[in-house]
Amino acid sequence: MSMVAGETSGDMLAARLLTGLRPRLTDSLMHGIGGPRMAESGFISDFPMEKLSVRGLFEVLMHYREISGIRKRLMQQLLDEKPDVFIGVDAPDFNLDLEIQLKQAGIPTMHYISPSIWAWRGGRINKIAQAVSHMLLIFPFEEEIYRKAGIPATYVGHPLAQVIPMNPDVAAAREELGLEPDARVVTVMPGSRMSELKYNTETFIQTAKLLLERDPHLQILVPMAGQKQRAYYIDLVLEAKLEDVPVLLMDGKSHTAIAAADAVLVASGTASLEVALFKKPMVIAYKMMAASWHVLKHMGYQPWIGLPNILAEEFVVPEFLQSAATPQAMADALWKQLSDDTLRQSLQQRFIDMHHSLLRDTASLSSQAVLDVISQHKRIA
């Protein structure tokens, strides 16, 4: 069996699937591209996952030759091997082209996490039909889209909804991090990708600086996805001359940092959904290369980019994008969330309802769907 996950969030999602599959496929070789969490289930990564962790049109173009080379080498390896199934985990720009050729060669293909065809580039549903034997869906509203398109699909819930407790233990998280129980805490999450750190770090830490001017006793937590991200973050902070802003820089422990927080400043992406499932007020912000933004800002179908807002179909939390993502605007929005108890309680209830809607036995449902696809292919063959 082969899988490809292209970034930290994909590694986490794939790892959840593997916890359901590994006990049922104890002797199977599982390899492709993945991260440390997948490795815990015996997954072997043939190429570094970080090579695929690039976001933005022009950023991808700058790395196109290297990424294309990785895909060609992996493609040939899989065509020679003919695995029982290939599962692309997110990373649609990399995985869908790979899946098309594998499917044409008679290898069953699955894709875990639908591309955001409901948000932009809806025409990709035609390419998905060519590429995917079966789709695993993590949002309930996607089922109708795939049913209408005639693409086999299974709603398996969102893995995070099982991993994150319905009632997070704030006191335990603060104790683990050495924080005072009654401290006022803001967690700052500029992103796990190097490109996200590049464009978000300075603005996010300037926001923290403004908040500290209002409340010098505020505790600022900054979790990093890995050592490379940590080193790059430090370089960016030094370059921006923000090293005097007092923050607790953490290796990993992002869930602990979120659980401990009173409010979170987070880059758009899976992390924003994690924050919602921890029932925390948040401000979503995102910046990217100017040329990429100029193209992408005209391509969306919806007014929201953050997953909590997309699921709610309204702006339940503020979003600040590109030039609107100023330290002053974000600090003001976070301060309101820190200060308004009625707002905090309202957000908490919205996020509890959201959590219930996403809660399924994801590992069991997704692993069973994989085994069904393998079994069906063997019967036909």
N, C-alpha and C positions, 0 to 999 in steps of 0.2 A: 504494500500500500504506500502511496506517495501523497504528500501534502506540501503546500506552499503557503506560508504566512509571511506577510511583508513588513510587519511592524510590531511594536510592543503590544498593542491592543489585540492584534490578530494572534499573537503568541498566546495571550491569555485565553482567548476564545477557543483556539484550537486545543489548548491544554485541557480545557473542560471536556471537549469531545473525546480526547484520548483517554481520560479517566473512565469513560464508559466503554471505550473500544478495547483497551489493552487487556482487561480481564477476560474478554471474549475472543481475542486474537492473540493469545499469549506468545505464540512462536513467530508471529508475522514480523518481517522487516518493515519498519516504518521510517521513511526518510524523505528528503526533499530540501526544503528551506524552512527553518523555524528558529525559535529562540530558546532561552533557558527553561521556561516553564514546560514547553513541549518535551525538552530533553529529560525532564523528571519522569516521563512515561516511557523512556527508552527511545525517543525519537532521535534520529541522526540527521544533522543538518549538513548537506553537501556544500553549501555556500553560506557565507555570513548573511544573516537576515538584514543587518544594517545597510547592506548595499541597495536594498529595495525601499528603504525608509526615506523617500523623497516626496515632497508634496509641492504642487504648483506647476503650471504648464512649462514655464521656462526653466525652472529648477530641474524638472525631469529631462528636458531637452539637453541640459548640460551633462547629464549622466547617462544619456541614451545609449551610447556605444557600449558602455560597461554593462548596463542592465540587459541590453539586447543580447550581448555575448553570453551572459549567464543563462538567459532563457533558451538560447540555441543549444548550449551544452546540456542543460537539464532535459530539454526536449529529446535530444538524441539518446540520452541515457534511458529515458522512460520508454521510448519507442523500441529500444533493444530489449528492455526488461519486461515490458507489458505487465504492469502491476494490475492487481485485481480491481483497483479503483484509484482514481486521482481525485483529491479534494483540494480545490483552491479556496483559501480562507481570506476573504476580503481581497484587497489588492487587485481590483478588476482589470486595470490597465495592463498588468502583467499576466494575470491568470487566464483571462478570457481567450486571448490569442493562443495560449498554450493549450487550453481545454478544447478549442476547435480542432486543432490538429490531432490531439489524442483521441477525441471522439471519432473523428474520421478514420482513425487507425483501428477502431473497434474497442478502445479502452473506455470503460464507463467513467463518466466525469460528474463530479458533484461540485457545487459551489456553496460555501457556508457564509452567509450574510449577503443579501441581495445588494447590488449596487443601488445607489439612491435615485432610481429612475423616477420615483415619485417627487423628487426635488429638482432634478435637472437631467438633461440628456435622456429623456424618456425613450428616444429611438433605439437605445441600447437593448431594449427588450428583444429586438430581432436578432441581435448578435448573441444574446444570452440563449435564445432558442437554438441557435446553431451549436453553441458551446457546451450546454449543460444537459446532462441526462436527468438530474434531479437537483432541486434547489432546497437548501435548508434556510428557513426564514426566522428572523429573531423579533419581528414586529408583527402584531396580529393583523394590521390593516393591509399587509402585503399579500395575504392569501388570495384576496379577490383579484388583485392585479395579475397574479400568475395563473389563476384559474381561467380568467378570460383569455390569456395568451396561450392556453393549452400546454403549459410547461409544468411537469410534475413537481410538486413542492410540498414541504412539510413545515408547519409552524412548530418550532421547538422551544419557544420562549427565549428570553435573553439570559445567557449564563450568569451575568452579573446579578440578576435578581435572586439567584440561589446563593451566590457567594456572599452577598452583602446582607446582613441581618435586617429584619424589619424594624427592630428597635436597637440601633447602634449604641454601644456602651461608651459614652463620652468620657466618663470618669476614668475608666480603664485605659482608654487611649491617652488621656492626659498624664496619667500616672506612668505609663510606659515611656512617654517622651520627657518626663521630668518637669511637667508644667503644673502650675498651681491649679487646683480644682476650679477656682473662681476667676481664672485669668480670662481676658478677652483675646480670642485667637482668630487670626486670619491666615488661611492657607493659600499660597500663591503657586499656581501650576502653569508655567509658560509653555509646556509641551514636552513630549518625549522625543520628537524628531529633532535632528540637528537644525533643520531649516526653520522649525517653529521657534526654537531657542534663539536663533539668529535674529528673527524679526520681532519676537515678543518680549525678550528678557528685559531690555532697558526700560521699556514702557511699564512693564509689570512692576519692576522694582522701584521705579519713580512713583508709581501709585502707592506702593507700600510706604515710601518715604513721606508722602503727603498724609497718609493715615497716622503715621507715627507722630507727625507734628500736631495732630489733633489729640492723640492719646499716646504719650510716650511709654506707657506701660503695656501697650499692645504687643502681643507675641506674634511674630511673622514666621510661618513655616514654609520651607521651599523644598519639597521632595524631588529627587532626581531619579530618572529611570535607570541610570547606569553610570559607570565611571567616566566614559567618554562624554556623556552629557554633563556630568558634574564639572569636568575639567573645562569644557567649552563654556559653560555657564560662568565659571570663575573668570575666564578670560574676558567675556563680554562685560561683566560687572566692573572689572578693572579698567577696561577700555572706556567705559561710560563714567568712570570716577564715582561709582556708587558703592565702593567697598565698605564705606563707613555706615551704610544702612544696616542696622542689626537684624539679622535673620538667622533662623536655625536651619542650616542647609543639611538635608537628610539624604542618606543613601537608601533608595527604595522607600518602603513603608508609606506609600502614597495613601493607602486605605486608612492607616492609622492617623496620618496627617489630616485627612478629610474628616474622619470621625471626631477628632479633637477640636475641629474648627467651629467658630460661630458663623463664619461666612467664608466663601471661597472665590478667588479670582482665577478663572480657568480658561484655557484655550479651547475653542470649539473642537468637538470630537467625542470619542467614547468617554473621555474623562468627565465631560459635562453630564453624561448620563450616570456615571459613578457618583458624582456629587448629588444628583437628584435622588438616587437610591439610598444615599446616606441621609436624606431629608434635610439638606443644608441650603440656606439661601446662597445664591451665587450671582456673580456677574460674568458673563461670557464675553470674551474678546478675542480678536484674531487679526493678525497682520501678515502680509506676505509681500513678495517682490511686486513692485508697482505695476510692471508689465503684465504679470499674471492676474493681478486684481482687475486691471482694466478690461481684460477679456472675460474673466469669470463672473464679474458683477452683473453682466447682462444675460447670463445663461440660466439663472435659477427660476423655478416655477413658484416658489413660496417666499414669503417675506422673512422666514426664519432660517437660521443656519444651525442653531443649537438643538440637539436632540430632545431635551426637555420641552422646548417650545414647539418643536415639530410634533411631538406626541400629544401635547396639549392643544395644538392648533391655535395658539395665541401666545403673546409675549408674557409668560408668567415670570420670567426673569429678564433683565436687560441684556441686550447685545450691543457691543461696540466693535465696529469693523473698520479696518484700515485707518483712514485719517480721523474717523470719529473716535478711535480708541486712544483718547488722550488721558494722561494721568489724572487730570482734574475731574473729568467726567466719570472715570471709573472709581476714583476715590469717593466722589459724592454718592454714587450709587451704592457702593459698599457700606458707606457710613449710614445711609438710610436703612439698609438691611440690618446693620448692627444695632440700630437705635429704635426701630419700630417693632415692638413685640407683636402687634396685631398682624403685621405683614409676615413676620416669621412664622406665626401659627398657621396662617392661611397657606403659605408655601409648604409647610410640613404636611398638611392634609392633602394637598394636591399631589405631593410626591409619594405619600402612602398609597393613594389610589393608583398612581402610575406603577408603583412597585407590584401591586397585586395583578395588574393587567399583564405584566411581563413574566410572572412567576409560573414556571413549569418545571418538570423534571428534565432539564435540558440534556444532561449527559445521557440519560436513558433513551429519550426520544430521538436524539440525533444519532447515537450509535446504532439504534435499531434501524433507522432509515438507511444508514450506510450498509449494514449487513443485508438488508432487503435488496438493495441495488446490486450488491455482489452476488447474492443468491440468484436473482433474476437473470443476471448476465450469464452465469454459469449454466442455468437451465436452457437459455436460448442457444448458447454456444454448444 
